[in-house]
Amino acid sequence: MENVKIITINTWKCDGEYRLRMDILAKQLKQLKPHVIACQECFYSEEANADTLKFLADELNMNYSFLPGRSKKRPFEGKMVNSTSGLGILSVYPVTEAESFDLPIVPEDNDRKAFKVDIDLPSGKTLTVTTTHLTHLGQQKGLRKAQAEALAGFVTEETPNPYHIICGDFNATPDSEAVMAFMELAKATDCYTLGNGTEPHYSLTDAYYKANKQVCIDHIFTLQLPGINNYPQFIDSAVVLNTPDETSGLYPSDHFGITTTLLIP
């Protein structure tokens, strides 16, 4: 049996005390010992000498693949810098094929994508992992649903590998139209549930600690195993990266992480 521990985390661009947060995020991820990390809002700025995904890859001794996106000037350490906020996947195993897909957009929230990579496992099998970040615009529920439907088409158009995991910040709860549409069209299911994740199921820092709301918009899904009406097996699903740093009191991000472990016979 091959165990693959997966985490999804929105790294919150360059907001907050960025460099200190990155140290905290790397430290807590080391303690969790994941095999694969799907990331969103990966900050990159050559001008600011900041690269979230490369920093985490170096600290965790992991391979990585990065898809830059959402280019704009952002405030960072007292000045405006040219930067991107992209998607990325980290893996202790080799990352091979990579492919991206443009999601539907509106002018006020453009450059939304999905990013898919293949990961070569020690057993010789291949794991496909997709990471994405749907629109944050609260009034654009129709757009978010359209993005979820497009995502379903992207992840199901080719299924050469039996294991395909879809991670990301959907900006939508499990009972939302967007998430339900994605699950129905892709015939996907929630890995948190399959892996017996405990309640409360939440992923927004301020909502949980400041408003006492248990809101989960970060998800890990799996597609069906090809040829059979069944899903892979998962264990140890949990909310992670949800405790403050003992010294600074800071959290790694404004999102918590979601984890699950895929079991491959």
C-alpha positions as CSV (number, residue, x, y, z in Angstrom):
1,M,0.0,0.0,0.0
2,E,1.4,3.4,-1.0
3,N,0.3,6.4,1.1
4,V,0.3,9.9,-0.4
5,K,-0.4,12.8,2.0
6,I,-1.9,15.8,0.2
7,I,-2.5,19.4,1.5
8,T,-4.2,22.3,-0.2
9,I,-3.5,25.8,1.0
10,N,-4.1,29.4,-0.2
11,T,-0.9,31.1,0.8
12,W,-2.4,34.7,0.8
13,K,-0.2,36.4,-1.7
14,C,2.0,39.0,-0.1
15,D,-0.5,40.2,2.5
16,G,0.2,40.4,6.2
17,E,3.7,40.0,7.5
18,Y,4.7,38.0,4.4
19,R,8.3,36.8,5.1
20,L,7.5,35.9,8.7
21,R,4.3,34.1,7.6
22,M,6.3,32.1,5.0
23,D,8.7,31.0,7.7
24,I,5.8,29.9,9.9
25,L,4.1,28.2,6.9
26,A,7.3,26.3,6.1
27,K,7.8,25.3,9.7
28,Q,4.3,23.9,10.1
29,L,4.4,22.1,6.8
30,K,7.6,20.4,7.8
31,Q,5.8,19.1,10.9
32,L,3.0,17.7,8.7
33,K,5.3,15.9,6.3
34,P,3.1,16.1,3.2
35,H,4.1,14.4,-0.1
36,V,2.1,16.8,-2.2
37,I,1.0,20.4,-1.6
38,A,-1.4,22.2,-3.9
39,C,-1.1,26.0,-3.5
40,Q,-3.0,29.1,-4.6
41,E,-2.1,32.8,-4.4
42,C,1.6,32.0,-4.8
43,F,3.3,35.4,-4.7
44,Y,6.1,36.1,-7.1
45,S,8.0,39.4,-7.6
46,E,11.5,39.6,-9.0
47,E,11.5,43.2,-8.1
48,A,10.8,42.4,-4.4
49,N,13.0,39.3,-4.4
50,A,10.1,37.2,-3.3
51,D,9.0,33.8,-4.6
52,T,6.5,31.8,-2.4
53,L,6.7,28.5,-4.2
54,K,10.5,28.4,-4.6
55,F,10.9,29.4,-1.0
56,L,8.7,26.6,0.2
57,A,10.3,24.1,-2.2
58,D,13.8,25.0,-0.8
59,E,12.7,24.9,2.8
60,L,10.8,21.6,2.4
61,N,13.3,20.0,-0.1
62,M,10.4,19.5,-2.6
63,N,10.1,19.7,-6.4
64,Y,7.7,22.3,-7.7
65,S,5.9,23.6,-10.8
66,F,4.5,27.1,-11.0
67,L,1.9,28.8,-13.1
68,P,2.1,32.6,-12.8
69,G,-1.1,34.6,-13.0
70,R,-3.0,37.7,-12.1
71,S,-0.2,40.2,-12.8
72,K,-0.5,43.5,-11.1
73,K,1.2,46.0,-8.8
74,R,0.8,45.1,-5.2
75,P,1.8,46.8,-2.0
76,F,4.8,45.0,-0.4
77,E,7.1,46.2,2.3
78,G,6.2,49.8,1.9
79,K,6.2,50.1,-1.9
80,M,4.2,49.0,-4.9
81,V,5.9,46.2,-6.8
82,N,5.2,44.3,-10.0
83,S,4.1,40.8,-9.1
84,T,2.0,37.8,-10.0
85,S,-0.3,35.6,-7.8
86,G,-0.3,32.2,-9.3
87,L,-0.9,28.5,-8.8
88,G,1.7,25.9,-7.8
89,I,2.2,22.3,-6.8
90,L,5.0,21.0,-4.6
91,S,5.9,17.3,-4.5
92,V,8.6,15.2,-2.8
93,Y,8.3,13.0,-6.0
94,P,9.2,14.1,-9.6
95,V,6.7,16.4,-11.3
96,T,6.5,15.7,-15.0
97,E,3.7,16.8,-17.4
98,A,2.1,20.2,-16.7
99,E,-1.0,21.8,-18.4
100,S,-3.0,24.9,-17.7
101,F,-6.6,25.9,-18.6
102,D,-8.3,29.3,-18.7
103,L,-11.5,29.6,-16.7
104,P,-14.3,32.0,-17.7
105,I,-13.7,35.5,-16.4
106,V,-15.1,39.0,-16.1
107,P,-13.0,42.2,-16.6
108,E,-12.9,43.0,-12.9
109,D,-11.6,39.6,-12.0
110,N,-9.5,38.2,-14.8
111,D,-6.8,35.5,-15.4
112,R,-8.4,32.7,-13.5
113,K,-6.9,29.3,-14.4
114,A,-6.6,25.6,-13.4
115,F,-3.2,24.0,-13.4
116,K,-2.7,20.2,-13.7
117,V,0.5,18.2,-13.3
118,D,1.5,14.5,-13.3
119,I,3.6,13.2,-10.4
120,D,5.6,10.0,-10.7
121,L,5.2,7.9,-7.5
122,P,7.8,5.5,-6.2
123,S,5.6,2.5,-7.1
124,G,5.8,3.5,-10.8
125,K,2.2,4.7,-10.8
126,T,1.2,8.3,-11.8
127,L,-0.8,10.7,-9.7
128,T,-2.5,13.7,-11.5
129,V,-3.1,16.7,-9.3
130,T,-5.0,19.9,-10.4
131,T,-5.0,23.1,-8.4
132,T,-7.3,26.0,-9.0
133,H,-8.8,29.3,-7.5
134,L,-12.3,30.4,-8.5
135,T,-13.5,34.0,-8.4
136,H,-13.8,35.7,-5.1
137,L,-16.5,38.1,-6.2
138,G,-19.5,37.6,-4.0
139,Q,-22.0,38.9,-6.5
140,Q,-20.6,36.6,-9.2
141,K,-22.2,33.2,-8.2
142,G,-23.1,32.6,-11.8
143,L,-19.5,33.1,-12.9
144,R,-18.2,30.9,-10.2
145,K,-20.6,28.1,-11.3
146,A,-19.5,28.6,-14.9
147,Q,-15.9,28.3,-13.7
148,A,-16.7,25.1,-11.8
149,E,-18.4,23.6,-14.8
150,A,-15.4,24.5,-17.1
151,L,-13.1,23.0,-14.5
152,A,-15.1,19.7,-14.6
153,G,-14.6,19.6,-18.3
154,F,-10.9,20.2,-18.0
155,V,-10.2,17.5,-15.4
156,T,-12.3,14.9,-17.2
157,E,-11.3,15.5,-20.8
158,E,-8.5,13.0,-20.6
159,T,-8.1,10.4,-17.8
160,P,-5.0,8.4,-18.7
161,N,-4.1,8.0,-15.0
162,P,-6.3,6.2,-12.5
163,Y,-5.7,8.7,-9.7
164,H,-6.7,12.4,-10.2
165,I,-7.0,14.8,-7.3
166,I,-8.5,18.3,-7.6
167,C,-7.5,20.8,-5.0
168,G,-8.1,24.5,-4.5
169,D,-9.8,27.6,-3.2
170,F,-13.3,27.4,-4.7
171,N,-14.6,30.4,-2.8
172,A,-17.7,28.3,-2.3
173,T,-19.0,26.0,0.4
174,P,-19.7,22.3,0.0
175,D,-23.4,22.9,-0.5
176,S,-23.0,25.8,-3.0
177,E,-24.2,25.6,-6.6
178,A,-20.6,25.8,-7.9
179,V,-19.3,22.9,-5.9
180,M,-22.3,20.8,-6.5
181,A,-22.2,21.5,-10.2
182,F,-18.5,20.5,-10.3
183,M,-19.1,17.3,-8.4
184,E,-22.0,16.3,-10.6
185,L,-20.4,17.0,-13.9
186,A,-17.0,15.5,-13.0
187,K,-18.5,12.6,-11.0
188,A,-16.1,13.8,-8.3
189,T,-16.5,13.4,-4.5
190,D,-15.1,15.1,-1.5
191,C,-11.9,13.5,-0.1
192,Y,-12.4,15.2,3.3
193,T,-15.6,13.1,3.7
194,L,-14.0,9.9,2.2
195,G,-11.1,10.2,4.7
196,N,-13.4,10.6,7.7
197,G,-12.5,14.2,8.4
198,T,-14.0,15.5,11.6
199,E,-16.4,18.4,12.1
200,P,-16.2,21.3,12.3
201,H,-15.0,21.5,8.7
202,Y,-13.6,25.1,8.2
203,S,-10.9,26.9,6.3
204,L,-11.3,30.7,6.8
205,T,-9.3,32.1,9.7
206,D,-11.3,35.3,10.4
207,A,-14.6,33.6,10.0
208,Y,-13.8,30.9,12.5
209,Y,-12.0,32.9,15.1
210,K,-13.5,36.4,14.8
211,A,-17.1,35.6,13.7
212,N,-17.5,32.1,15.2
213,K,-18.5,30.8,11.7
214,Q,-17.4,27.4,10.4
215,V,-17.0,28.2,6.7
216,C,-15.1,25.9,4.3
217,I,-14.2,27.1,0.8
218,D,-11.0,25.1,0.3
219,H,-11.5,21.5,-1.0
220,I,-9.8,18.3,-2.1
221,F,-11.8,16.2,-4.6
222,T,-11.1,12.9,-6.3
223,L,-12.4,11.5,-9.6
224,Q,-13.7,8.0,-9.9
225,L,-11.4,5.2,-10.7
226,P,-11.6,4.5,-14.4
227,G,-13.8,1.7,-15.5
228,I,-15.6,1.2,-12.2
229,N,-18.2,3.1,-10.3
230,N,-16.0,3.6,-7.2
231,Y,-13.5,6.0,-5.7
232,P,-10.0,5.6,-4.3
233,Q,-9.6,5.1,-0.5
234,F,-8.5,8.0,1.8
235,I,-7.6,8.3,5.5
236,D,-6.7,11.0,8.0
237,S,-8.6,13.9,6.5
238,A,-8.3,17.0,8.7
239,V,-8.1,20.8,9.0
240,V,-4.4,21.8,9.3
241,L,-2.3,24.9,9.5
242,N,-4.9,26.3,11.9
243,T,-2.8,27.1,14.9
244,P,-0.9,30.4,15.5
245,D,2.8,30.6,15.8
246,E,3.8,30.3,19.4
247,T,6.2,33.3,19.3
248,S,4.5,35.8,17.0
249,G,0.9,34.7,17.3
250,L,0.6,34.8,13.5
251,Y,-1.2,32.2,11.4
252,P,0.5,31.0,8.2
253,S,-2.3,32.4,6.1
254,D,-5.8,33.8,6.2
255,H,-6.9,30.3,5.1
256,F,-6.3,27.1,6.9
257,G,-5.2,24.0,5.0
258,I,-7.1,20.8,4.2
259,T,-5.3,17.5,4.2
260,T,-6.1,13.9,3.3
261,T,-4.0,10.8,2.6
262,L,-4.6,8.8,-0.6
263,L,-4.1,5.0,-0.3
264,I,-2.9,3.3,-3.4
265,P,-2.9,-0.6,-3.4
